[in-house]
């Protein structure tokens, strides 16, 4: 057999630099996001505008002056009538701590459910203040956690368990091409119900969570919000879906979730906490588990807003497709190859997929096999059937040529494949090709009429070249 030199071929206008840029862009951006977000959020957390209430106006002025001198910008101080109101403000989540002083005694009301690191920061600041005033400080925890949640972070861990699977569920549903949008939404809701129930009963059964059934609703809203919004944004971000999903639900969500109490985070992450689904779910869980449902309404509304946004995006995508279909003629609809499904390369290997033949756009899949089909007069053959089969005769993928006689396929396995081209009234042809990683292959065909090309087509040998233009 004649030795053939292997040669890598790419679509016109696609350089090696461009291929590498597209391949490395998503991991590089995620690396940078994680590199900057996590250390900025978790390194030496300090109070930033934490809300405090102080019993008595004279005491409030003294405490505010002392705190601003020792910790500028760390606390926002408000006066209340007495110690009872200070304690109630903490239970209602209007403040992270309440302080009352009388004579040589002082009381600091805190909530362990907000996180032990916040409690320690408050205790340190007010211990110094009480010592300066020669007072004995008593710390009272008005919202203690269960014994297995000593750090007050267990709701965050469970919320993460309900958060990320919502994105993974949406990724899996993107491949379920036989399900319409309504069925996909129903699937998200069903799995959200299952995930929330299993997670809640496991948490209660193992003693990690209090038995507060309202947590089921927060968990359901979180998974549904992430799954629905992910489905909605996928058609718009297309091949950047992994970057968008991991960026939203990990890079931005985890540092602002409340793993470190929000009041100890920089202002940027405090702002993220108010809008991200994970942070709001943690607030909602803490409210139903430890604060008798105080402060739950706002997080629930934010989660519902994410669900509504996802459904709006799905409706917009449906309208966009309907408008495109109405604008195109029936002839064009037959010619076009549908867009390949959105893939998450971090989750699954490439799947054999027919591609539309057109100039390559940044971020899109590159074809592994492409070619043209012409007739005996070298005119393009439109709607010729192109079938890719493995060596055992199993069909791998099937497509058709466009008006220029072109076709393209990607996601094929390495090794030998058979490419079969047929068209009514013409002799079918078979080319055998060797696919190798990183090597694009062409298979061009010339179909002859049955009446004058039978002998010639039947005598044509199989093409065993791994690469090459024309055949």
N, C-alpha and C positions, 0 to 999 in steps of 0.2 A: 504494500500500500504506500502511496506517495505520502511523504512526510509533509504535514501542513503546519506552518508556524502559527502558534496561538496569538490572537490579537484581540485586545479589548476594544469594543466599540460602544459608543454612547450616542444618545440622541443628539441631533444638531444643537449646538449652543451650550452643551453640558460639558464642563471641564472637570478635571480631577479636583481642583480647588473647590468648585461648587458642590460636588458630591460630598467631599469631606466636610464642608461647611454645613450642609443639610444634615449629615449624619451626626455631627458632634454638637450641633447647636443646642438641642434639647438637654442632653446631660450637662453641657457647660453652663447653661442658664440655671438649671436646677442646683448645680454645685455652688454657683455664686449666690443664689437665693438662700440656700441652707447655710452657707459660710457666713453671711452677714446677718440673717434674721435670728438664728438661734443664739449666737453669742451676745448680740445686742439686747435680746430680751432677757436672757437668763444670767448674765454676768453681773454679780453684785447688785441685786435688786434693791432699790431704795424707794421709800414712799414718795409719790408724786401727786400732790393735790388730793390726798386722802381726806375724806369728810369726817369731821369730828363734831360732837356736840358736848357742850360744857354746861353744867348746872350752875345758874347764877351769873348775872351780867358782870359783876366785879371780878369774879374768878375767871370768867371768859377772857376779859381784857388782859389779865395777868398771864394766863396760860398762852394766849395767842402771841403776846409779845415775847415770852420766853421761847416758844417753839419756833417762831420766825427767826429769832436770833441764833438758835442752835441748829435748826434745820430749815433754811429758807426755801419756800415753795413746796415743802413736803406735806403740809396740812392746810386744809380749809376749815376754819373753826366757826361754829354757830352756837349761839346761846339758847338754852332751854330753861324752863322754870325750876325743875328740881331733879333729883336723882331718878325718880320714877320715869320721868319723861326721857331722861338720857338713856335709861335701859330700854324703853319702848322704841326709841329711835333706832337702836341697834337691831332689835327684833324685827322691826318693819323695814330694815335694810335702807333706811334713810341716811345712816352713818355707819362707818366701820367700827367706831368706838365711841363710848360715852364716858365722861369724867365728872365725878362729883367730889368735892372736898369740903370738910367741915372740921375746923380745929386742926388737931394733929392726925386726923384720919382722912384718907382719900381712897376712892374706889374707882377702878377702871373697868368698864363693861366692854367685853370683846365677844366675838363669835368665832369659836374654833372651826366652824364649818366654812369660814372664809379662807382658811389655810393657816397652818401653824406658823409659817414664815412671817405672815402679816401680824399675827398675834405677838410674835417675838419682837418684831420691829416696834410695835406699839408699846409693849412692856418695857423695852429698853429706853425709849424716849421718855415715857412718863415716870419710870423709876428714877431717872436723873432729875426730872422736874420735882418729884416728891422729896427726894433727898435734899435738893437745894432749899426747899421750903420746910425741911425738918418734919416731914410727914411720913406716916407709915402707909404704904400703898397695898391695897388688896385688889387682886385681879379676879374678876368674876366672869366666867364663860357662860353666856346666856343661850348659846346654841352649840352645845357639845356634839361631837360626832360619835358614831358607834365605835366600839373598842378596836375593831380591825381597820379603822380609818383614822389612825392617829395623826396623820399629816394633813387631813382634810382634802386630799387630792383624788380619792377614789372616784368621785363623780366624773372627773376629767378622763380617767382611764376608760370608764365605761362609755363616755360620750365619744371618745376616739374610736372605740370598737363599733359604735353605731354610725360613725361618720365616714370612715374610709370604705367600708363595704358598700355603701351607697354609690360611691364612684365606681367601684369594681363591678357592681351590678349593672350600672349603666353601660360600662365598657362591654360587658358580655351581651347586653341586649342590642347593641349596635350591630352585632353580627346576625341577630335573629331577623333575617330579611322577610320571613313569612309572617311576622307580627306587625300589625299596623300600629300607629301611634297610640290609639286608645288601649289596645291590648298591652303595649309596653308600660303605659301608665298604671294599668291594673296590676301588672306583674310587680312593678315597683312598690305599689301599696301593699300587696300581699306579702312580699318578702320583708317589707318594713315592719309589718305587724308581727311576723314570725321572729325577726331579729330582736325587736323590742321586748317581746314576751320572753324569749329564751334568755336574753341578757339580764332582764329584771329578775326573773325567778332564780337564775344562777346566783346573782348578786345577793339577793335576800337569803337564799338557802345557805350560802357560804358565810353569811354574816358581814358582807362588805357594804351592804346598803340597808337602810331602814325599810320596813314594810309599808311603803307609801305608794299605792297603785297609780296615783297621778303621774308618777315617773314614766309609766308606760306611754302616756300621751306625748310627753316631751321626746322620748326616744323614737316614737313613731314619726313625729314631725321632723326630727333631724334626718333620719334615713330617707324619708320621702323627699325632703327638701334637696338633699345632695343628689339623690338619684334623678329626680325630675329636672333639676337645673342642669345636670350633666347631659341628660338626653337632649335638652333644649339647646344647649350651646354647641353640641357636637357638629351639627351641619354648618355652623358659621365659622368655627375655628379649624375644622377639617383636620389636616394632618398635624396640627399643633395641639390637638386634643390632650395628649399626655402632658404637655407642658402646662396647659391651662388647668387641667384637673389636679395634678400634683402641686402646682403652684398655689391654687386656691385652698385645697383641702389639707395640705401639709405645710408648705413653706410659710404661708400667711396664717393659717388657722391654728396650728399647734403652739407657736410662741404666744399668740394672743388668746389662748383658750382659757387660761386661769390656772394652768399648771403651776406657774408663779402667780400669786394673787394679783389681780388686775391693778390694784392701787400701787403696786411696787414696780410696775412696768413703765417704760418711757411713754410719752404722750402718743406717739405714733401707734404703738401696739394697743394702747387704751382705746384709741379711735377705731382700730380694726376690730377690737373685741365687741364693740357696739353693733357691728354690721355683719360679722362672719357667723355662719350657722353654728359652728362648733362652740364659739364663745357664748352665744346666746343659749344654746342647749345646756351648757354647764351652769349658767345663771339660773335657768329654769329648773334644772335638776336640784340644785342647792336650795332653791325656794320651796319646792314641794317636799324635799327630804328633811330639811332642817328648820325652815322658817315659816311653817304653817301657810304655805302658798303665797307668802309676801313677795312682791316683785316678780311674779311669774307672767303677768299679762304682756309686758313689753317683749320679753324673749319669744313668747309664743307667736306674737304678731310678726316679729322679724322672720321667724321660720316660715310662717304662712306666706310672707312676702316673697321668700325665695321660691316656694312652690309655685306661687302665682307667676313669678318671673319666668320660671322654667316652662310652664304651660303657655305663656305668651310667646316665648321663643319657638315652641313647637307649632303653635298656630301660625306664627309668621312664616315658618319654613313651609308649612302646608300651603299657605296662600301663595308663597313664592313659586312652589312647584306647579300649583294649579295655573298660575298666570303664565309660566313658561310653556306648559303643555298647551294651553289655549292659543298661545302666540305661534307655536310651531305647527307646521302642517303634518299630516299623518305620514307623509313620505320621509320627512326628517326624523320623526320619532322612530321609524323602523331602522334608520341608518345609524343613529347615535348609539354608542355603547354606554350604559349607565355608569355613573361615577362609582369607583370602587368603594366598598364599605370603609368607614373610618377605623383605622387599626391603632391599637396601642402597642407599640413595639416592646414596651416593658412587660407586657403580659403574654403575648402569643407570637408564635413563629409566623412568617409570611404564609398566606393562603393563596393558592392559584386563583388568579383574578384577571378578567379581561379588562383592558384599559381603553379609554377613548384615545384615538390617535390625533394628537394636536401638539403644538409647541409646549415644551416642558415648563411648568410653573414651579417656582421655588417651594420646596417642601413636599412635592407630590412624589408618588412612587415612580421609580424608573422601570422601564420595560426590560425583562430578561430575554424575551423572544419577540421579534418583530419582523415584518416583511411586507411584500406586495404580491398581488395576484393579477396577472395580465392574460389576455387571450392571444391567439396566434398572430394578430396584427399589433400586438403590444399595446392594446387598449386596456385600461383598468377594468377588472371584473368586480362589479358591485354586488354585495350580499352573498358572496361566496362563503360557504361554510368552512370554518377552520377548526379542526378538532385536534387537541393535543392528547396523546395517549402514552402511557408508560409501556415498558417492554413486555408486560404481561397482557397488553391489550385493553387495560382499564382506562376509561376516559378520565382525564385529569381536569380539563377545562374546555369549553367550547365558546367560540365567538364568531363574528362575521366581519367581512371587509366593509369599509365605508365607500363613499362615492369615488375615491381615488384608488380603490383596490388595496387599501392598507389595513393592517391589523396589528395589535400589540397585546402581549400577555406578560404578567409578572407573577412572582410568588411560586415559581416552579421548583421542584426538587432537583438536586444535582444528579447527574447520570444521563444515560441515553433516553431520549424521548422520540416518539414518532409524530410527525406533524402531517395530518391528512387534510387535503383541500378538495372540495367537491362543489360542483355547480350543475344544475339540470342541463342535459344535452351535451356535457363535456366530460372527457375522461378524467377521473379523479387521480390525484398524484399523492405520493407519500415521500417525505424526506425524513431521514433519521439524523438527529442532532445530538451532540454531547454538550450538556450544560455543566458549567463549572462556576464556582463561586467567584463573583466579581467580573465575569465575562459575559457580555451581551452577545446574543446570537441572532443572525438574520437567516430567514428562510423565504426566498422569493420563488414564485411559481409561475409557470406558463401553461395554461389549460388550452387544449386543442379540442375542436369539435369531434364528436364520436365518429362521424362519417369519414374523416380524413386523418385522424391521429391515433387510431386504436393501436396499430402496430408500433408506432414510434413511442407512445406513452408506456406501453407494456414493456418495451425493451429498455426503458430508462432505468439505470441502477439507482439503488438507495444512496443518498448523500450522507457520507459518514464524517464529514468535516465538522470539527467542534465549533468553528467560527467561519465567517466568510460572507461576502456579499454575493448574492445571485446564486442560482442553481438551475 
